[in-house]
Amino acid sequence: MAFNIRMGLPEMEAFWNDLSTRRQQGKLDKEGEKFLKKLVKALAFLGQNPRHPGLASHEIDDLTRKYGVKIFQSYLENNTPAAGRLFWAYGPDKGDITVLAIEPHPEDQKRGSYQRIKLSRLPVPGSGSQKRQQKR
Amino acid sequence: MAADTKKRINLRNAKTKYFHVKALSNGCYLLEPRVLVPPQAISSRSLKMLNKSVAHLKKGQASAPIDLASFLEE
């Protein structure tokens, strides 16, 4: 069964309109072109078969619980750590899928990303390994 | 543990592949496991977008179906 792909209101629709308009006007940069290509491919798969293996679609229980609507996540890329992700839900009508949000690929090499790297928690003072060192 | 002739050391049974290294003035080196992106984290911007989209979806509102044909032809 093929699905109609709709965009969530208002931001996703605006995002899609902006992307497609810039594409038509030839104003998309190289990164934008790359992203749009991945997005269109993923949306085409989503419309044909939401369970397409390339999308690795799965329900996000925490979001489903939060919103009271089944929220699914699909990937824009394969074999990529921290790949771009699509969040979508069935509806509003039968045979419809609404794309609710897009989490683009994190910029791992630009705009001060190194400063934003999250670190693990520091060991608690007086934890096992430090006590052992003190004994020595 | 000792550094080799090229001042390198081995970490045995390291649980992570990448580390953030701080060289302290007292000669200590502090290695912290580096996490580029927590896999389940959603940015606040995307979460805001999700909130609005779901609110509209519950009211039965979404954009018109999008046409991918023109993109797929190329």
N, CA and C atoms of all chains as a GROMACS GRO file, in nm:
protein
  630
    1MET      N    1   0.084  -0.120   0.000
    1MET     CA    2   0.000   0.000   0.000
    1MET      C    3   0.088   0.125   0.000
    2ALA      N    4   0.062   0.215  -0.096
    2ALA     CA    5   0.139   0.339  -0.102
    2ALA      C    6   0.075   0.443  -0.010
    3PHE      N    7   0.158   0.524   0.050
    3PHE     CA    8   0.109   0.627   0.143
    3PHE      C    9   0.132   0.767   0.085
    4ASN      N   10   0.043   0.858   0.122
    4ASN     CA   11   0.066   1.000   0.092
    4ASN      C   12   0.159   1.057   0.199
    5ILE      N   13   0.262   1.125   0.155
    5ILE     CA   14   0.352   1.187   0.252
    5ILE      C   15   0.310   1.332   0.273
    6ARG      N   16   0.282   1.365   0.397
    6ARG     CA   17   0.248   1.503   0.432
    6ARG      C   18   0.353   1.556   0.529
    7MET      N   19   0.358   1.687   0.540
    7MET     CA   20   0.452   1.750   0.633
    7MET      C   21   0.376   1.807   0.751
    8GLY      N   22   0.437   1.799   0.866
    8GLY     CA   23   0.375   1.855   0.986
    8GLY      C   24   0.370   2.007   0.977
    9LEU      N   25   0.271   2.062   1.044
    9LEU     CA   26   0.252   2.208   1.043
    9LEU      C   27   0.307   2.270   1.172
   10PRO      N   28   0.355   2.389   1.169
   10PRO     CA   29   0.387   2.469   1.051
   10PRO      C   30   0.533   2.456   1.006
   11GLU      N   31   0.619   2.410   1.098
   11GLU     CA   32   0.763   2.421   1.070
   11GLU      C   33   0.814   2.325   0.964
   12MET      N   34   0.764   2.201   0.967
   12MET     CA   35   0.811   2.103   0.868
   12MET      C   36   0.770   2.143   0.727
   13GLU      N   37   0.646   2.195   0.716
   13GLU     CA   38   0.599   2.240   0.585
   13GLU      C   39   0.686   2.356   0.534
   14ALA      N   40   0.714   2.449   0.624
   14ALA     CA   41   0.797   2.564   0.587
   14ALA      C   42   0.938   2.518   0.548
   15PHE      N   43   0.990   2.422   0.622
   15PHE     CA   44   1.123   2.368   0.595
   15PHE      C   45   1.128   2.303   0.456
   16TRP      N   46   1.026   2.222   0.426
   16TRP     CA   47   1.019   2.153   0.297
   16TRP      C   48   1.002   2.255   0.183
   17ASN      N   49   0.912   2.352   0.203
   17ASN     CA   50   0.888   2.454   0.099
   17ASN      C   51   1.016   2.533   0.071
   18ASP      N   52   1.085   2.567   0.178
   18ASP     CA   53   1.208   2.644   0.163
   18ASP      C   54   1.313   2.564   0.084
   19LEU      N   55   1.324   2.434   0.123
   19LEU     CA   56   1.423   2.347   0.057
   19LEU      C   57   1.392   2.329  -0.091
   20SER      N   58   1.264   2.301  -0.121
   20SER     CA   59   1.228   2.275  -0.262
   20SER      C   60   1.233   2.403  -0.346
   21THR      N   61   1.197   2.517  -0.285
   21THR     CA   62   1.204   2.643  -0.359
   21THR      C   63   1.348   2.679  -0.392
   22ARG      N   64   1.434   2.663  -0.291
   22ARG     CA   65   1.576   2.695  -0.316
   22ARG      C   66   1.635   2.603  -0.422
   23ARG      N   67   1.587   2.478  -0.422
   23ARG     CA   68   1.635   2.382  -0.524
   23ARG      C   69   1.594   2.427  -0.664
   24GLN      N   70   1.464   2.467  -0.675
   24GLN     CA   71   1.414   2.511  -0.806
   24GLN      C   72   1.488   2.635  -0.856
   25GLN      N   73   1.523   2.722  -0.762
   25GLN     CA   74   1.594   2.846  -0.801
   25GLN      C   75   1.744   2.825  -0.818
   26GLY      N   76   1.790   2.702  -0.789
   26GLY     CA   77   1.933   2.673  -0.801
   26GLY      C   78   2.017   2.739  -0.695
   27LYS      N   79   1.952   2.766  -0.579
   27LYS     CA   80   2.025   2.837  -0.473
   27LYS      C   81   2.074   2.743  -0.362
   28LEU      N   82   2.056   2.614  -0.384
   28LEU     CA   83   2.101   2.519  -0.281
   28LEU      C   84   2.251   2.498  -0.291
   29ASP      N   85   2.318   2.499  -0.178
   29ASP     CA   86   2.462   2.472  -0.183
   29ASP      C   87   2.485   2.320  -0.191
   30LYS      N   88   2.610   2.281  -0.194
   30LYS     CA   89   2.645   2.140  -0.213
   30LYS      C   90   2.589   2.052  -0.100
   31GLU      N   91   2.604   2.101   0.023
   31GLU     CA   92   2.555   2.026   0.139
   31GLU      C   93   2.403   2.012   0.134
   32GLY      N   94   2.338   2.122   0.095
   32GLY     CA   95   2.192   2.122   0.084
   32GLY      C   96   2.144   2.022  -0.020
   33GLU      N   97   2.213   2.018  -0.132
   33GLU     CA   98   2.180   1.924  -0.240
   33GLU      C   99   2.191   1.780  -0.190
   34LYS      N  100   2.299   1.756  -0.118
   34LYS     CA  101   2.327   1.622  -0.065
   34LYS      C  102   2.215   1.580   0.030
   35PHE      N  103   2.179   1.675   0.119
   35PHE     CA  104   2.076   1.647   0.219
   35PHE      C  105   1.941   1.622   0.153
   36LEU      N  106   1.908   1.707   0.053
   36LEU     CA  107   1.780   1.693  -0.015
   36LEU      C  108   1.770   1.558  -0.087
   37LYS      N  109   1.880   1.516  -0.147
   37LYS     CA  110   1.883   1.389  -0.219
   37LYS      C  111   1.851   1.273  -0.123
   38LYS      N  112   1.915   1.277  -0.005
   38LYS     CA  113   1.891   1.173   0.096
   38LYS      C  114   1.748   1.177   0.146
   39LEU      N  115   1.698   1.300   0.167
   39LEU     CA  116   1.563   1.318   0.220
   39LEU      C  117   1.459   1.267   0.121
   40VAL      N  118   1.476   1.304  -0.006
   40VAL     CA  119   1.379   1.261  -0.108
   40VAL      C  120   1.378   1.109  -0.121
   41LYS      N  121   1.496   1.049  -0.116
   41LYS     CA  122   1.506   0.904  -0.127
   41LYS      C  123   1.435   0.836  -0.009
   42ALA      N  124   1.461   0.890   0.111
   42ALA     CA  125   1.398   0.832   0.230
   42ALA      C  126   1.246   0.850   0.226
   43LEU      N  127   1.200   0.967   0.180
   43LEU     CA  128   1.055   0.992   0.173
   43LEU      C  129   0.989   0.902   0.069
   44ALA      N  130   1.060   0.876  -0.041
   44ALA     CA  131   1.006   0.787  -0.144
   44ALA      C  132   0.991   0.645  -0.088
   45PHE      N  133   1.092   0.600  -0.015
   45PHE     CA  134   1.084   0.467   0.048
   45PHE      C  135   0.970   0.464   0.149
   46LEU      N  136   0.957   0.572   0.225
   46LEU     CA  137   0.854   0.581   0.329
   46LEU      C  138   0.716   0.573   0.266
   47GLY      N  139   0.699   0.639   0.152
   47GLY     CA  140   0.570   0.637   0.083
   47GLY      C  141   0.537   0.498   0.027
   48GLN      N  142   0.641   0.429  -0.020
   48GLN     CA  143   0.618   0.295  -0.077
   48GLN      C  144   0.595   0.192   0.032
   49ASN      N  145   0.682   0.195   0.131
   49ASN     CA  146   0.677   0.094   0.237
   49ASN      C  147   0.747   0.149   0.362
   50PRO      N  148   0.669   0.189   0.462
   50PRO     CA  149   0.731   0.248   0.582
   50PRO      C  150   0.827   0.152   0.653
   51ARG      N  151   0.810   0.022   0.626
   51ARG     CA  152   0.899  -0.078   0.689
   51ARG      C  153   1.014  -0.116   0.597
   52HIS      N  154   1.044  -0.034   0.501
   52HIS     CA  155   1.155  -0.062   0.409
   52HIS      C  156   1.283  -0.084   0.490
   53PRO      N  157   1.357  -0.191   0.459
   53PRO     CA  158   1.476  -0.220   0.541
   53PRO      C  159   1.579  -0.107   0.544
   54GLY      N  160   1.588  -0.030   0.436
   54GLY     CA  161   1.686   0.079   0.432
   54GLY      C  162   1.654   0.190   0.530
   55LEU      N  163   1.529   0.199   0.571
   55LEU     CA  164   1.490   0.308   0.663
   55LEU      C  165   1.510   0.270   0.810
   56ALA      N  166   1.511   0.139   0.835
   56ALA     CA  167   1.523   0.089   0.973
   56ALA      C  168   1.421   0.158   1.065
   57SER      N  169   1.297   0.166   1.018
   57SER     CA  170   1.193   0.236   1.096
   57SER      C  171   1.161   0.161   1.225
   58HIS      N  172   1.145   0.235   1.330
   58HIS     CA  173   1.104   0.174   1.456
   58HIS      C  174   1.031   0.276   1.543
   59GLU      N  175   0.944   0.224   1.626
   59GLU     CA  176   0.868   0.313   1.712
   59GLU      C  177   0.956   0.363   1.827
   60ILE      N  178   0.938   0.488   1.865
   60ILE     CA  179   1.011   0.542   1.981
   60ILE      C  180   0.911   0.546   2.097
   61ASP      N  181   0.927   0.450   2.186
   61ASP     CA  182   0.830   0.434   2.294
   61ASP      C  183   0.815   0.558   2.381
   62ASP      N  184   0.927   0.621   2.411
   62ASP     CA  185   0.923   0.740   2.499
   62ASP      C  186   0.838   0.851   2.437
   63LEU      N  187   0.855   0.870   2.304
   63LEU     CA  188   0.779   0.976   2.237
   63LEU      C  189   0.633   0.936   2.224
   64THR      N  190   0.608   0.808   2.198
   64THR     CA  191   0.470   0.759   2.189
   64THR      C  192   0.397   0.784   2.321
   65ARG      N  193   0.466   0.754   2.430
   65ARG     CA  194   0.407   0.774   2.562
   65ARG      C  195   0.383   0.923   2.588
   66LYS      N  196   0.478   1.005   2.545
   66LYS     CA  197   0.469   1.148   2.571
   66LYS      C  198   0.352   1.211   2.496
   67TYR      N  199   0.335   1.174   2.369
   67TYR     CA  200   0.236   1.243   2.285
   67TYR      C  201   0.103   1.167   2.274
   68GLY      N  202   0.103   1.040   2.310
   68GLY     CA  203  -0.020   0.963   2.296
   68GLY      C  204  -0.051   0.925   2.153
   69VAL      N  205   0.046   0.939   2.065
   69VAL     CA  206   0.033   0.899   1.924
   69VAL      C  207   0.158   0.817   1.893
   70LYS      N  208   0.141   0.713   1.812
   70LYS     CA  209   0.260   0.632   1.780
   70LYS      C  210   0.358   0.712   1.695
   71ILE      N  211   0.477   0.735   1.749
   71ILE     CA  212   0.580   0.811   1.676
   71ILE      C  213   0.689   0.714   1.632
   72PHE      N  214   0.721   0.720   1.505
   72PHE     CA  215   0.825   0.633   1.450
   72PHE      C  216   0.947   0.716   1.411
   73GLN      N  217   1.060   0.645   1.404
   73GLN     CA  218   1.184   0.709   1.360
   73GLN      C  219   1.241   0.630   1.243
   74SER      N  220   1.286   0.698   1.140
   74SER     CA  221   1.354   0.632   1.028
   74SER      C  222   1.485   0.705   1.003
   75TYR      N  223   1.578   0.634   0.945
   75TYR     CA  224   1.711   0.692   0.920
   75TYR      C  225   1.723   0.741   0.776
   76LEU      N  226   1.795   0.850   0.760
   76LEU     CA  227   1.820   0.905   0.626
   76LEU      C  228   1.942   0.838   0.562
   77GLU      N  229   2.026   0.779   0.644
   77GLU     CA  230   2.148   0.718   0.592
   77GLU      C  231   2.167   0.580   0.654
   78ASN      N  232   2.251   0.503   0.588
   78ASN     CA  233   2.285   0.371   0.642
   78ASN      C  234   2.433   0.367   0.677
   79ASN      N  235   2.466   0.281   0.771
   79ASN     CA  236   2.606   0.259   0.809
   79ASN      C  237   2.676   0.390   0.845
   80THR      N  238   2.604   0.482   0.902
   80THR     CA  239   2.663   0.609   0.943
   80THR      C  240   2.633   0.634   1.090
   81PRO      N  241   2.735   0.649   1.171
   81PRO     CA  242   2.704   0.681   1.310
   81PRO      C  243   2.640   0.819   1.316
   82ALA      N  244   2.544   0.834   1.402
   82ALA     CA  245   2.473   0.962   1.417
   82ALA      C  246   2.414   1.009   1.284
   83ALA      N  247   2.345   0.919   1.214
   83ALA     CA  248   2.283   0.953   1.086
   83ALA      C  249   2.165   1.046   1.107
   84GLY      N  250   2.127   1.119   1.002
   84GLY     CA  251   2.009   1.203   1.009
   84GLY      C  252   1.885   1.117   1.032
   85ARG      N  253   1.787   1.172   1.102
   85ARG     CA  254   1.668   1.093   1.136
   85ARG      C  255   1.540   1.167   1.103
   86LEU      N  256   1.438   1.088   1.067
   86LEU     CA  257   1.304   1.141   1.040
   86LEU      C  258   1.211   1.093   1.150
   87PHE      N  259   1.128   1.180   1.201
   87PHE     CA  260   1.025   1.138   1.296
   87PHE      C  261   0.890   1.151   1.227
   88TRP      N  262   0.811   1.047   1.229
   88TRP     CA  263   0.685   1.050   1.157
   88TRP      C  264   0.577   0.972   1.231
   89ALA      N  265   0.454   0.993   1.185
   89ALA     CA  266   0.340   0.923   1.245
   89ALA      C  267   0.238   0.897   1.134
   90TYR      N  268   0.156   0.797   1.154
   90TYR     CA  269   0.048   0.772   1.059
   90TYR      C  270  -0.061   0.876   1.081
   91GLY      N  271  -0.126   0.916   0.972
   91GLY     CA  272  -0.237   1.010   0.985
   91GLY      C  273  -0.210   1.140   0.913
   92PRO      N  274  -0.297   1.239   0.912
   92PRO     CA  275  -0.424   1.243   0.986
   92PRO      C  276  -0.532   1.149   0.928
   93ASP      N  277  -0.527   1.118   0.796
   93ASP     CA  278  -0.627   1.027   0.739
   93ASP      C  279  -0.564   0.891   0.713
   94LYS      N  280  -0.650   0.796   0.679
   94LYS     CA  281  -0.599   0.663   0.645
   94LYS      C  282  -0.515   0.675   0.517
   95GLY      N  283  -0.402   0.606   0.514
   95GLY     CA  284  -0.316   0.612   0.396
   95GLY      C  285  -0.226   0.733   0.393
   96ASP      N  286  -0.221   0.804   0.506
   96ASP     CA  287  -0.133   0.922   0.515
   96ASP      C  288  -0.019   0.896   0.613
   97ILE      N  289   0.094   0.956   0.582
   97ILE     CA  290   0.205   0.959   0.678
   97ILE      C  291   0.246   1.105   0.692
   98THR      N  292   0.258   1.150   0.816
   98THR     CA  293   0.300   1.289   0.838
   98THR      C  294   0.440   1.292   0.896
   99VAL      N  295   0.526   1.361   0.829
   99VAL     CA  296   0.664   1.379   0.879
   99VAL      C  297   0.659   1.491   0.982
  100LEU      N  298   0.694   1.458   1.106
  100LEU     CA  299   0.678   1.553   1.216
  100LEU      C  300   0.802   1.637   1.240
  101ALA      N  301   0.917   1.577   1.224
  101ALA     CA  302   1.042   1.651   1.247
  101ALA      C  303   1.158   1.581   1.180
  102ILE      N  304   1.262   1.656   1.157
  102ILE     CA  305   1.386   1.600   1.101
  102ILE      C  306   1.500   1.639   1.191
  103GLU      N  307   1.578   1.540   1.224
  103GLU     CA  308   1.700   1.566   1.302
  103GLU      C  309   1.815   1.548   1.205
  104PRO      N  310   1.871   1.660   1.156
  104PRO     CA  311   1.976   1.644   1.055
  104PRO      C  312   2.103   1.584   1.113
  105HIS      N  313   2.191   1.545   1.024
  105HIS     CA  314   2.318   1.488   1.067
  105HIS      C  315   2.394   1.594   1.146
  106PRO      N  316   2.446   1.559   1.263
  106PRO     CA  317   2.520   1.659   1.339
  106PRO      C  318   2.647   1.700   1.265
  107GLU      N  319   2.678   1.828   1.275
  107GLU     CA  320   2.800   1.875   1.207
  107GLU      C  321   2.916   1.838   1.296
  108ASP      N  322   2.991   1.740   1.256
  108ASP     CA  323   3.097   1.693   1.346
  108ASP      C  324   3.230   1.762   1.320
  109GLN      N  325   3.238   1.844   1.216
  109GLN     CA  326   3.368   1.905   1.189
  109GLN      C  327   3.361   2.057   1.177
  110LYS      N  328   3.243   2.115   1.202
  110LYS     CA  329   3.230   2.258   1.180
  110LYS      C  330   3.172   2.331   1.299
  111ARG      N  331   3.178   2.460   1.293
  111ARG     CA  332   3.112   2.552   1.385
  111ARG      C  333   3.129   2.514   1.533
  112GLY      N  334   3.252   2.500   1.572
  112GLY     CA  335   3.281   2.478   1.713
  112GLY      C  336   3.225   2.349   1.769
  113SER      N  337   3.211   2.250   1.684
  113SER     CA  338   3.151   2.126   1.732
  113SER      C  339   3.240   2.058   1.836
  114TYR      N  340   3.371   2.083   1.825
  114TYR     CA  341   3.460   2.017   1.922
  114TYR      C  342   3.432   2.065   2.064
  115GLN      N  343   3.395   2.195   2.075
  115GLN     CA  344   3.363   2.248   2.208
  115GLN      C  345   3.233   2.189   2.261
  116ARG      N  346   3.148   2.144   2.170
  116ARG     CA  347   3.016   2.093   2.212
  116ARG      C  348   3.019   1.944   2.243
  117ILE      N  349   3.135   1.882   2.225
  117ILE     CA  350   3.144   1.738   2.249
  117ILE      C  351   3.109   1.708   2.394
  118LYS      N  352   3.024   1.609   2.412
  118LYS     CA  353   2.984   1.576   2.548
  118LYS      C  354   3.081   1.474   2.606
  119LEU      N  355   3.115   1.498   2.729
  119LEU     CA  356   3.208   1.406   2.795
  119LEU      C  357   3.134   1.322   2.896
  120SER      N  358   3.195   1.210   2.924
  120SER     CA  359   3.134   1.124   3.024
  120SER      C  360   3.148   1.190   3.160
  121ARG      N  361   3.079   1.138   3.256
  121ARG     CA  362   3.092   1.193   3.392
  121ARG      C  363   3.229   1.159   3.447
  122LEU      N  364   3.285   1.252   3.521
  122LEU     CA  365   3.414   1.225   3.583
  122LEU      C  366   3.394   1.126   3.697
  123PRO      N  367   3.496   1.043   3.721
  123PRO     CA  368   3.480   0.949   3.832
  123PRO      C  369   3.458   1.023   3.964
  124VAL      N  370   3.371   0.967   4.045
  124VAL     CA  371   3.341   1.030   4.174
  124VAL      C  372   3.462   1.017   4.265
  125PRO      N  373   3.504   1.129   4.330
  125PRO     CA  374   3.619   1.119   4.420
  125PRO      C  375   3.592   1.014   4.529
  126GLY      N  376   3.694   0.934   4.554
  126GLY     CA  377   3.679   0.831   4.657
  126GLY      C  378   3.617   0.703   4.604
  127SER      N  379   3.606   0.693   4.467
  127SER     CA  380   3.552   0.569   4.412
  127SER      C  381   3.661   0.462   4.414
  128GLY      N  382   3.628   0.344   4.374
  128GLY     CA  383   3.713   0.225   4.386
  128GLY      C  384   3.856   0.244   4.341
  129SER      N  385   3.878   0.291   4.217
  129SER     CA  386   4.014   0.296   4.163
  129SER      C  387   4.103   0.394   4.240
  130GLN      N  388   4.044   0.506   4.284
  130GLN     CA  389   4.124   0.604   4.359
  130GLN      C  390   4.165   0.549   4.496
  131LYS      N  391   4.073   0.477   4.559
  131LYS     CA  392   4.103   0.420   4.689
  131LYS      C  393   4.220   0.322   4.677
  132ARG      N  394   4.214   0.245   4.564
  132ARG     CA  395   4.318   0.148   4.543
  132ARG      C  396   4.455   0.217   4.529
  133GLN      N  397   4.455   0.330   4.456
  133GLN     CA  398   4.580   0.402   4.438
  133GLN      C  399   4.632   0.457   4.569
  134GLN      N  400   4.541   0.503   4.652
  134GLN     CA  401   4.581   0.559   4.781
  134GLN      C  402   4.648   0.454   4.870
  135LYS      N  403   4.594   0.331   4.862
  135LYS     CA  404   4.650   0.223   4.944
  135LYS      C  405   4.796   0.198   4.909
  136ARG      N  406   4.822   0.208   4.776
  136ARG     CA  407   4.960   0.183   4.732
  136ARG      C  408   5.049   0.295   4.786
  137MET      N  409   5.311   0.085   3.436
  137MET     CA  410   5.299   0.128   3.297
  137MET      C  411   5.413   0.224   3.262
  138ALA      N  412   5.471   0.206   3.146
  138ALA     CA  413   5.580   0.295   3.106
  138ALA      C  414   5.562   0.335   2.959
  139ALA      N  415   5.603   0.456   2.928
  139ALA     CA  416   5.598   0.502   2.789
  139ALA      C  417   5.713   0.438   2.711
  140ASP      N  418   5.691   0.411   2.583
  140ASP     CA  419   5.799   0.352   2.504
  140ASP      C  420   5.894   0.462   2.455
  141THR      N  421   5.986   0.426   2.367
  141THR     CA  422   6.086   0.525   2.325
  141THR      C  423   6.025   0.645   2.255
  142LYS      N  424   5.908   0.626   2.199
  142LYS     CA  425   5.841   0.739   2.133
  142LYS      C  426   5.739   0.806   2.224
  143LYS      N  427   5.750   0.780   2.353
  143LYS     CA  428   5.662   0.841   2.455
  143LYS      C  429   5.516   0.802   2.436
  144ARG      N  430   5.494   0.678   2.393
  144ARG     CA  431   5.357   0.632   2.377
  144ARG      C  432   5.324   0.532   2.487
  145ILE      N  433   5.197   0.529   2.525
  145ILE     CA  434   5.155   0.427   2.621
  145ILE      C  435   5.038   0.350   2.562
  146ASN      N  436   5.018   0.230   2.610
  146ASN     CA  437   4.906   0.147   2.566
  146ASN      C  438   4.796   0.150   2.670
  147LEU      N  439   4.673   0.158   2.623
  147LEU     CA  440   4.560   0.143   2.715
  147LEU      C  441   4.506   0.003   2.694
  148ARG      N  442   4.514  -0.076   2.797
  148ARG     CA  443   4.463  -0.213   2.783
  148ARG      C  444   4.317  -0.219   2.825
  149ASN      N  445   4.242  -0.300   2.754
  149ASN     CA  446   4.099  -0.319   2.781
  149ASN      C  447   4.022  -0.187   2.785
  150ALA      N  448   4.059  -0.095   2.697
  150ALA     CA  449   3.988   0.033   2.692
  150ALA      C  450   3.844   0.010   2.649
  151LYS      N  451   3.751   0.074   2.718
  151LYS     CA  452   3.609   0.052   2.688
  151LYS      C  453   3.559   0.140   2.576
  152THR      N  454   3.628   0.250   2.548
  152THR     CA  455   3.587   0.336   2.437
  152THR      C  456   3.703   0.358   2.341
  153LYS      N  457   3.667   0.398   2.219
  153LYS     CA  458   3.769   0.410   2.115
  153LYS      C  459   3.834   0.549   2.117
  154TYR      N  460   3.753   0.651   2.146
  154TYR     CA  461   3.804   0.788   2.141
  154TYR      C  462   3.801   0.854   2.278
  155PHE      N  463   3.900   0.937   2.303
  155PHE     CA  464   3.909   1.003   2.432
  155PHE      C  465   3.935   1.152   2.412
  156HIS      N  466   3.890   1.229   2.506
  156HIS     CA  467   3.922   1.370   2.510
  156HIS      C  468   4.038   1.380   2.608
  157VAL      N  469   4.151   1.436   2.564
  157VAL     CA  470   4.272   1.436   2.646
  157VAL      C  471   4.301   1.576   2.698
  158LYS      N  472   4.324   1.585   2.829
  158LYS     CA  473   4.365   1.712   2.889
  158LYS      C  474   4.503   1.692   2.950
  159ALA      N  475   4.597   1.779   2.915
  159ALA     CA  476   4.730   1.772   2.976
  159ALA      C  477   4.733   1.872   3.090
  160LEU      N  478   4.747   1.828   3.210
  160LEU     CA  479   4.747   1.918   3.325
  160LEU      C  480   4.891   1.965   3.354
  161SER      N  481   4.900   2.079   3.422
  161SER     CA  482   5.032   2.139   3.444
  161SER      C  483   5.120   2.054   3.535
  162ASN      N  484   5.059   1.969   3.616
  162ASN     CA  485   5.140   1.886   3.707
  162ASN      C  486   5.189   1.757   3.640
  163GLY      N  487   5.170   1.750   3.507
  163GLY     CA  488   5.221   1.633   3.434
  163GLY      C  489   5.118   1.522   3.418
  164CYS      N  490   5.002   1.539   3.480
  164CYS     CA  491   4.898   1.436   3.466
  164CYS      C  492   4.826   1.453   3.333
  165TYR      N  493   4.781   1.345   3.278
  165TYR     CA  494   4.696   1.347   3.160
  165TYR      C  495   4.561   1.290   3.198
  166LEU      N  496   4.457   1.363   3.163
  166LEU     CA  497   4.323   1.318   3.197
  166LEU      C  498   4.253   1.274   3.070
  167LEU      N  499   4.216   1.148   3.066
  167LEU     CA  500   4.147   1.094   2.948
  167LEU      C  501   4.000   1.073   2.983
  168GLU      N  502   3.913   1.133   2.903
  168GLU     CA  503   3.770   1.112   2.926
  168GLU      C  504   3.710   1.051   2.801
  169PRO      N  505   3.626   0.948   2.816
  169PRO     CA  506   3.561   0.890   2.698
  169PRO      C  507   3.486   0.998   2.622
  170ARG      N  508   3.500   1.000   2.491
  170ARG     CA  509   3.439   1.104   2.408
  170ARG      C  510   3.311   1.051   2.345
  171VAL      N  511   3.204   1.125   2.360
  171VAL     CA  512   3.077   1.086   2.301
  171VAL      C  513   3.039   1.195   2.202
  172LEU      N  514   3.038   1.162   2.074
  172LEU     CA  515   3.005   1.264   1.975
  172LEU      C  516   2.858   1.301   1.980
  173VAL      N  517   2.774   1.203   1.969
  173VAL     CA  518   2.630   1.229   1.974
  173VAL      C  519   2.563   1.117   2.053
  174PRO      N  520   2.495   1.151   2.161
  174PRO     CA  521   2.420   1.047   2.230
  174PRO      C  522   2.314   0.994   2.134
  175PRO      N  523   2.310   0.866   2.105
  175PRO     CA  524   2.226   0.814   1.998
  175PRO      C  525   2.078   0.844   2.013
  176GLN      N  526   2.029   0.851   2.136
  176GLN     CA  527   1.886   0.870   2.153
  176GLN      C  528   1.848   1.017   2.170
  177ALA      N  529   1.947   1.103   2.178
  177ALA     CA  530   1.917   1.244   2.206
  177ALA      C  531   1.850   1.312   2.086
  178ILE      N  532   1.754   1.394   2.114
  178ILE     CA  533   1.690   1.475   2.011
  178ILE      C  534   1.717   1.619   2.049
  179SER      N  535   1.759   1.698   1.952
  179SER     CA  536   1.791   1.837   1.984
  179SER      C  537   1.664   1.913   2.024
  180SER      N  538   1.682   2.020   2.100
  180SER     CA  539   1.566   2.095   2.149
  180SER      C  540   1.488   2.156   2.032
  181ARG      N  541   1.560   2.190   1.925
  181ARG     CA  542   1.496   2.248   1.806
  181ARG      C  543   1.402   2.146   1.741
  182SER      N  544   1.451   2.022   1.727
  182SER     CA  545   1.369   1.917   1.666
  182SER      C  546   1.250   1.884   1.756
  183LEU      N  547   1.276   1.886   1.887
  183LEU     CA  548   1.170   1.853   1.982
  183LEU      C  549   1.058   1.958   1.977
  184LYS      N  550   1.097   2.083   1.959
  184LYS     CA  551   1.000   2.192   1.947
  184LYS      C  552   0.915   2.170   1.821
  185MET      N  553   0.985   2.134   1.713
  185MET     CA  554   0.918   2.108   1.586
  185MET      C  555   0.819   1.992   1.601
  186LEU      N  556   0.864   1.890   1.673
  186LEU     CA  557   0.782   1.770   1.698
  186LEU      C  558   0.657   1.807   1.778
  187ASN      N  559   0.675   1.890   1.880
  187ASN     CA  560   0.561   1.932   1.965
  187ASN      C  561   0.453   1.998   1.881
  188LYS      N  562   0.495   2.093   1.796
  188LYS     CA  563   0.397   2.168   1.716
  188LYS      C  564   0.330   2.077   1.614
  189SER      N  565   0.411   1.993   1.549
  189SER     CA  566   0.356   1.905   1.445
  189SER      C  567   0.254   1.808   1.504
  190VAL      N  568   0.286   1.752   1.622
  190VAL     CA  569   0.194   1.656   1.684
  190VAL      C  570   0.064   1.725   1.725
  191ALA      N  571   0.078   1.848   1.780
  191ALA     CA  572  -0.041   1.923   1.821
  191ALA      C  573  -0.135   1.944   1.702
  192HIS      N  574  -0.078   1.979   1.586
  192HIS     CA  575  -0.160   1.999   1.467
  192HIS      C  576  -0.214   1.867   1.414
  193LEU      N  577  -0.132   1.764   1.422
  193LEU     CA  578  -0.175   1.632   1.373
  193LEU      C  579  -0.296   1.581   1.452
  194LYS      N  580  -0.294   1.606   1.582
  194LYS     CA  581  -0.406   1.562   1.666
  194LYS      C  582  -0.535   1.635   1.629
  195LYS      N  583  -0.519   1.756   1.574
  195LYS     CA  584  -0.638   1.830   1.528
  195LYS      C  585  -0.674   1.791   1.386
  196GLY      N  586  -0.598   1.697   1.328
  196GLY     CA  587  -0.624   1.652   1.192
  196GLY      C  588  -0.566   1.744   1.086
  197GLN      N  589  -0.466   1.823   1.126
  197GLN     CA  590  -0.408   1.918   1.031
  197GLN      C  591  -0.267   1.876   0.991
  198ALA      N  592  -0.245   1.876   0.860
  198ALA     CA  593  -0.111   1.852   0.806
  198ALA      C  594  -0.106   1.917   0.669
  199SER      N  595   0.012   1.924   0.611
  199SER     CA  596   0.024   1.990   0.480
  199SER      C  597  -0.043   1.904   0.373
  200ALA      N  598  -0.055   1.959   0.255
  200ALA     CA  599  -0.105   1.880   0.142
  200ALA      C  600   0.000   1.775   0.108
  201PRO      N  601  -0.042   1.660   0.048
  201PRO     CA  602   0.057   1.558   0.012
  201PRO      C  603   0.165   1.616  -0.078
  202ILE      N  604   0.288   1.582  -0.050
  202ILE     CA  605   0.398   1.638  -0.130
  202ILE      C  606   0.422   1.551  -0.253
  203ASP      N  607   0.468   1.616  -0.358
  203ASP     CA  608   0.494   1.546  -0.485
  203ASP      C  609   0.645   1.529  -0.502
  204LEU      N  610   0.686   1.402  -0.499
  204LEU     CA  611   0.829   1.375  -0.508
  204LEU      C  612   0.872   1.344  -0.652
  205ALA      N  613   0.773   1.334  -0.742
  205ALA     CA  614   0.802   1.290  -0.880
  205ALA      C  615   0.911   1.374  -0.946
  206SER      N  616   0.899   1.506  -0.930
  206SER     CA  617   0.996   1.594  -0.998
  206SER      C  618   1.138   1.574  -0.946
  207PHE      N  619   1.150   1.537  -0.818
  207PHE     CA  620   1.282   1.515  -0.760
  207PHE      C  621   1.339   1.380  -0.803
  208LEU      N  622   1.248   1.281  -0.813
  208LEU     CA  623   1.294   1.145  -0.843
  208LEU      C  624   1.331   1.127  -0.990
  209GLU      N  625   1.272   1.208  -1.078
  209GLU     CA  626   1.300   1.196  -1.221
  209GLU      C  627   1.447   1.225  -1.252
  210GLU      N  628   1.503   1.321  -1.175
  210GLU     CA  629   1.640   1.366  -1.208
  210GLU      C  630   1.745   1.268  -1.161
   0.00000   0.00000   0.00000
